[in-house]
Amino acid sequence: MGLQLFVVLRAAPPAEVMLPTGALRGAQQAEGIVAAVAHPLFEVYLVPFEITSALLLAAMVGAVVLAKRRL
């Protein structure tokens, strides 16, 4: 199921990713670099961002459980 989700997310990149030349510089000047990075991260890539965070959290919990067993 994870591989299917990866294929679906990679198959259709959003149109907002294709920025015209100089658009990033204009966004940086208008709203700052943090907002220029956060806007696509939380609007365009919200689902992959949340999936990645859940996978990283599961990996951290798994690492703590495995480390705790060795003590």
PyMOL commands that place a pseudoatom at each C-alpha (Angstrom):
pseudoatom trace, name=CA, resn=MET, resi=1, chain=A, elem=C, hetatm=0, pos=[0.000, 0.000, 0.000]
pseudoatom trace, name=CA, resn=GLY, resi=2, chain=A, elem=C, hetatm=0, pos=[2.867, 2.380, 0.761]
pseudoatom trace, name=CA, resn=LEU, resi=3, chain=A, elem=C, hetatm=0, pos=[4.373, 1.809, -2.669]
pseudoatom trace, name=CA, resn=GLN, resi=4, chain=A, elem=C, hetatm=0, pos=[1.044, 2.545, -4.340]
pseudoatom trace, name=CA, resn=LEU, resi=5, chain=A, elem=C, hetatm=0, pos=[0.730, 5.807, -2.414]
pseudoatom trace, name=CA, resn=PHE, resi=6, chain=A, elem=C, hetatm=0, pos=[4.262, 6.757, -3.413]
pseudoatom trace, name=CA, resn=VAL, resi=7, chain=A, elem=C, hetatm=0, pos=[3.506, 6.069, -7.092]
pseudoatom trace, name=CA, resn=VAL, resi=8, chain=A, elem=C, hetatm=0, pos=[0.298, 8.106, -6.958]
pseudoatom trace, name=CA, resn=LEU, resi=9, chain=A, elem=C, hetatm=0, pos=[1.996, 11.064, -5.287]
pseudoatom trace, name=CA, resn=ARG, resi=10, chain=A, elem=C, hetatm=0, pos=[4.922, 11.006, -7.740]
pseudoatom trace, name=CA, resn=ALA, resi=11, chain=A, elem=C, hetatm=0, pos=[2.727, 10.557, -10.829]
pseudoatom trace, name=CA, resn=ALA, resi=12, chain=A, elem=C, hetatm=0, pos=[0.922, 13.897, -10.657]
pseudoatom trace, name=CA, resn=PRO, resi=13, chain=A, elem=C, hetatm=0, pos=[3.136, 16.750, -9.464]
pseudoatom trace, name=CA, resn=PRO, resi=14, chain=A, elem=C, hetatm=0, pos=[1.143, 19.874, -8.613]
pseudoatom trace, name=CA, resn=ALA, resi=15, chain=A, elem=C, hetatm=0, pos=[1.169, 22.751, -11.057]
pseudoatom trace, name=CA, resn=GLU, resi=16, chain=A, elem=C, hetatm=0, pos=[2.204, 25.189, -8.300]
pseudoatom trace, name=CA, resn=VAL, resi=17, chain=A, elem=C, hetatm=0, pos=[5.679, 23.680, -8.232]
pseudoatom trace, name=CA, resn=MET, resi=18, chain=A, elem=C, hetatm=0, pos=[6.537, 25.095, -11.640]
pseudoatom trace, name=CA, resn=LEU, resi=19, chain=A, elem=C, hetatm=0, pos=[7.386, 28.667, -10.683]
pseudoatom trace, name=CA, resn=PRO, resi=20, chain=A, elem=C, hetatm=0, pos=[8.286, 31.269, -13.286]
pseudoatom trace, name=CA, resn=THR, resi=21, chain=A, elem=C, hetatm=0, pos=[11.773, 32.725, -13.176]
pseudoatom trace, name=CA, resn=GLY, resi=22, chain=A, elem=C, hetatm=0, pos=[12.109, 35.253, -10.373]
pseudoatom trace, name=CA, resn=ALA, resi=23, chain=A, elem=C, hetatm=0, pos=[8.855, 34.286, -8.672]
pseudoatom trace, name=CA, resn=LEU, resi=24, chain=A, elem=C, hetatm=0, pos=[10.599, 32.955, -5.585]
pseudoatom trace, name=CA, resn=ARG, resi=25, chain=A, elem=C, hetatm=0, pos=[12.585, 36.158, -5.194]
pseudoatom trace, name=CA, resn=GLY, resi=26, chain=A, elem=C, hetatm=0, pos=[9.375, 38.192, -5.433]
pseudoatom trace, name=CA, resn=ALA, resi=27, chain=A, elem=C, hetatm=0, pos=[7.683, 36.008, -2.818]
pseudoatom trace, name=CA, resn=GLN, resi=28, chain=A, elem=C, hetatm=0, pos=[10.685, 36.343, -0.521]
pseudoatom trace, name=CA, resn=GLN, resi=29, chain=A, elem=C, hetatm=0, pos=[10.604, 40.107, -0.767]
pseudoatom trace, name=CA, resn=ALA, resi=30, chain=A, elem=C, hetatm=0, pos=[6.841, 40.290, -0.295]
pseudoatom trace, name=CA, resn=GLU, resi=31, chain=A, elem=C, hetatm=0, pos=[6.372, 37.889, 2.628]
pseudoatom trace, name=CA, resn=GLY, resi=32, chain=A, elem=C, hetatm=0, pos=[9.802, 36.698, 3.763]
pseudoatom trace, name=CA, resn=ILE, resi=33, chain=A, elem=C, hetatm=0, pos=[11.712, 33.485, 3.223]
pseudoatom trace, name=CA, resn=VAL, resi=34, chain=A, elem=C, hetatm=0, pos=[9.876, 31.518, 5.921]
pseudoatom trace, name=CA, resn=ALA, resi=35, chain=A, elem=C, hetatm=0, pos=[6.474, 32.216, 4.384]
pseudoatom trace, name=CA, resn=ALA, resi=36, chain=A, elem=C, hetatm=0, pos=[7.824, 31.480, 0.884]
pseudoatom trace, name=CA, resn=VAL, resi=37, chain=A, elem=C, hetatm=0, pos=[8.934, 28.016, 2.050]
pseudoatom trace, name=CA, resn=ALA, resi=38, chain=A, elem=C, hetatm=0, pos=[5.942, 27.328, 4.321]
pseudoatom trace, name=CA, resn=HIS, resi=39, chain=A, elem=C, hetatm=0, pos=[3.287, 28.185, 1.713]
pseudoatom trace, name=CA, resn=PRO, resi=40, chain=A, elem=C, hetatm=0, pos=[3.961, 25.257, -0.673]
pseudoatom trace, name=CA, resn=LEU, resi=41, chain=A, elem=C, hetatm=0, pos=[4.876, 22.947, 2.212]
pseudoatom trace, name=CA, resn=PHE, resi=42, chain=A, elem=C, hetatm=0, pos=[1.564, 23.335, 4.015]
pseudoatom trace, name=CA, resn=GLU, resi=43, chain=A, elem=C, hetatm=0, pos=[-0.732, 23.899, 1.031]
pseudoatom trace, name=CA, resn=VAL, resi=44, chain=A, elem=C, hetatm=0, pos=[0.667, 21.932, -1.910]
pseudoatom trace, name=CA, resn=TYR, resi=45, chain=A, elem=C, hetatm=0, pos=[2.501, 19.121, -0.116]
pseudoatom trace, name=CA, resn=LEU, resi=46, chain=A, elem=C, hetatm=0, pos=[0.366, 18.782, 3.025]
pseudoatom trace, name=CA, resn=VAL, resi=47, chain=A, elem=C, hetatm=0, pos=[-0.506, 15.081, 2.610]
pseudoatom trace, name=CA, resn=PRO, resi=48, chain=A, elem=C, hetatm=0, pos=[3.055, 13.878, 1.846]
pseudoatom trace, name=CA, resn=PHE, resi=49, chain=A, elem=C, hetatm=0, pos=[4.324, 16.065, 4.717]
pseudoatom trace, name=CA, resn=GLU, resi=50, chain=A, elem=C, hetatm=0, pos=[1.888, 14.458, 7.165]
pseudoatom trace, name=CA, resn=ILE, resi=51, chain=A, elem=C, hetatm=0, pos=[2.643, 10.935, 5.906]
pseudoatom trace, name=CA, resn=THR, resi=52, chain=A, elem=C, hetatm=0, pos=[6.360, 11.570, 6.334]
pseudoatom trace, name=CA, resn=SER, resi=53, chain=A, elem=C, hetatm=0, pos=[5.834, 12.867, 9.861]
pseudoatom trace, name=CA, resn=ALA, resi=54, chain=A, elem=C, hetatm=0, pos=[3.811, 9.767, 10.795]
pseudoatom trace, name=CA, resn=LEU, resi=55, chain=A, elem=C, hetatm=0, pos=[6.500, 7.454, 9.388]
pseudoatom trace, name=CA, resn=LEU, resi=56, chain=A, elem=C, hetatm=0, pos=[9.247, 9.297, 11.254]
pseudoatom trace, name=CA, resn=LEU, resi=57, chain=A, elem=C, hetatm=0, pos=[7.262, 9.153, 14.477]
pseudoatom trace, name=CA, resn=ALA, resi=58, chain=A, elem=C, hetatm=0, pos=[6.739, 5.394, 14.061]
pseudoatom trace, name=CA, resn=ALA, resi=59, chain=A, elem=C, hetatm=0, pos=[10.476, 4.945, 13.423]
pseudoatom trace, name=CA, resn=MET, resi=60, chain=A, elem=C, hetatm=0, pos=[11.351, 6.914, 16.561]
pseudoatom trace, name=CA, resn=VAL, resi=61, chain=A, elem=C, hetatm=0, pos=[8.948, 4.909, 18.715]
pseudoatom trace, name=CA, resn=GLY, resi=62, chain=A, elem=C, hetatm=0, pos=[10.311, 1.669, 17.251]
pseudoatom trace, name=CA, resn=ALA, resi=63, chain=A, elem=C, hetatm=0, pos=[13.888, 2.729, 17.958]
pseudoatom trace, name=CA, resn=VAL, resi=64, chain=A, elem=C, hetatm=0, pos=[13.034, 3.574, 21.579]
pseudoatom trace, name=CA, resn=VAL, resi=65, chain=A, elem=C, hetatm=0, pos=[11.256, 0.220, 22.064]
pseudoatom trace, name=CA, resn=LEU, resi=66, chain=A, elem=C, hetatm=0, pos=[14.192, -1.715, 20.602]
pseudoatom trace, name=CA, resn=ALA, resi=67, chain=A, elem=C, hetatm=0, pos=[16.712, 0.233, 22.670]
pseudoatom trace, name=CA, resn=LYS, resi=68, chain=A, elem=C, hetatm=0, pos=[14.695, -0.222, 25.857]
pseudoatom trace, name=CA, resn=ARG, resi=69, chain=A, elem=C, hetatm=0, pos=[14.641, -4.025, 25.430]
pseudoatom trace, name=CA, resn=ARG, resi=70, chain=A, elem=C, hetatm=0, pos=[18.436, -4.188, 25.418]
pseudoatom trace, name=CA, resn=LEU, resi=71, chain=A, elem=C, hetatm=0, pos=[18.759, -2.565, 28.845]
for i in range(1, 71): cmd.bond("trace and resi %d" % i, "trace and resi %d" % (i + 1))
show_as sticks, trace
zoom trace
